[in-house]
Amino acid sequence: MKTDLTKILSISGQNGLYLYVSQARNGAIVEALADKKRTVFGMNSKITSLADISIYTDDEEVKLQQVFLNMKEVLGDADAPSAKSRPEELKALFEKALPTYDRDRFYVSHMKKVVEWYNFLKKYASLDFVNPEEEAEQE
């Protein structure tokens, strides 16, 4: 099954990724990808869809979905390095997956989040993504 990054959420202060289930009166109902437990997060929670995240490069911003696809191409079936890996190891991965990443604005802390999300999606969802353009055509 294809993963729709518009429905995969990162919630500030929470570990892991969540699947958007529904709108609640006072927030959003989400399901943890790891254990399938449903929770309601209120309006004051900082909720971000992975589809809305981009990474700075020297000449543009690249959507996270494209970065994941580039990482998959570089890594093959292997997992990405752990978020606890040495900074040099993370930088080496992004040198291959996104050679033009902006060294002044894309920090090691961001790289850690991206590899964490990549490994999470690989384990609990799929790295085969829904293409937003294809989705619009089908409607």
C-alpha positions in Angstrom: 0.0 0.0 0.0 1.3 3.5 -0.9 2.1 6.0 1.9 0.4 9.4 1.7 2.7 11.8 3.3 -0.1 14.4 3.7 -1.6 12.1 6.3 1.6 11.2 8.1 2.2 13.6 10.9 5.1 14.6 13.2 3.9 16.0 16.5 6.2 18.2 18.5 7.3 16.6 21.8 6.1 13.1 20.7 8.3 10.3 19.5 7.4 8.5 16.3 5.0 9.3 13.5 1.3 9.4 13.4 -1.4 8.7 10.8 -4.2 11.4 10.6 -7.5 9.7 11.2 -10.1 12.4 11.6 -10.9 15.9 12.8 -12.1 16.1 16.4 -14.0 19.0 18.0 -10.9 20.1 19.9 -8.1 18.9 17.7 -7.1 15.9 15.6 -7.5 12.2 16.1 -4.3 10.4 15.2 -3.0 6.8 15.2 0.6 6.0 16.1 2.2 4.1 13.3 4.2 1.9 15.7 1.5 0.5 18.0 -1.8 1.7 16.2 -3.0 3.4 19.4 -5.3 6.3 18.8 -5.0 9.6 20.5 -6.5 13.1 20.3 -4.1 16.0 20.1 -5.5 19.4 20.9 -5.3 22.6 18.9 -2.2 23.8 20.9 -0.1 20.8 19.7 2.4 21.6 17.0 1.3 19.1 14.3 3.2 19.0 11.0 2.4 16.9 7.9 5.5 15.3 6.4 4.3 16.5 3.0 4.7 20.1 4.1 8.4 19.7 5.0 11.1 20.7 2.6 14.9 20.7 2.9 17.0 23.7 1.8 19.4 23.2 -1.1 21.8 25.7 -2.7 19.2 26.8 -5.3 15.7 25.6 -4.1 13.8 23.7 -1.5 13.3 19.9 -2.0 10.2 18.2 -0.7 10.8 15.6 2.0 9.2 12.9 -0.2 11.8 13.5 -2.9 14.6 13.3 -0.2 13.2 10.0 1.0 13.2 8.6 -2.6 16.8 9.8 -3.0 17.7 8.1 0.2 16.0 4.9 -0.9 18.0 5.0 -4.1 21.3 5.4 -2.2 20.5 2.9 0.6 18.7 0.2 -1.4 17.1 -2.1 1.1 19.3 -1.1 4.0 18.1 1.1 6.9 19.4 4.6 7.1 22.0 5.2 9.8 20.6 5.6 13.3 19.8 9.1 14.5 22.5 8.5 17.1 25.1 8.0 14.4 28.2 10.2 14.3 27.5 13.5 12.4 30.1 12.6 9.8 28.1 9.4 8.9 24.8 11.4 8.5 26.5 14.1 6.4 28.0 11.4 4.2 24.5 10.0 3.6 23.1 13.4 2.6 26.2 14.1 0.5 25.0 11.2 -1.7 21.2 11.5 -1.4 21.0 15.3 -1.7 24.5 16.6 -2.8 23.3 20.3 -3.0 21.9 20.5 0.5 22.5 23.9 2.1 25.3 23.4 4.6 24.4 26.6 6.4 20.7 25.9 7.0 20.3 22.0 7.0 21.8 21.0 10.4 22.8 17.6 11.8 19.8 17.9 14.1 17.6 18.1 11.0 19.4 15.1 9.4 18.8 13.1 12.6 15.0 13.7 12.3 15.0 12.9 8.6 16.8 9.5 9.0 14.6 8.7 12.0 11.4 9.4 9.9 12.9 7.4 7.0 13.5 4.3 9.2 10.1 4.7 10.8 8.3 4.8 7.5 10.4 1.9 6.2 9.4 -0.2 9.2 5.8 0.7 9.8 4.5 2.1 6.5 6.0 2.1 3.0 8.6 4.0 1.1 6.3 3.7 -2.0 4.5 7.1 -1.9 1.3 8.5 -3.3 2.1 11.0 -5.9 0.1 14.2 -5.3 -0.3 14.9 -9.1 -1.7 11.4 -9.7 -4.1 11.7 -6.8 -5.5 15.0 -8.3 -6.0 13.3 -11.7 -8.0 10.5 -10.1 -10.5 12.8 -8.4 
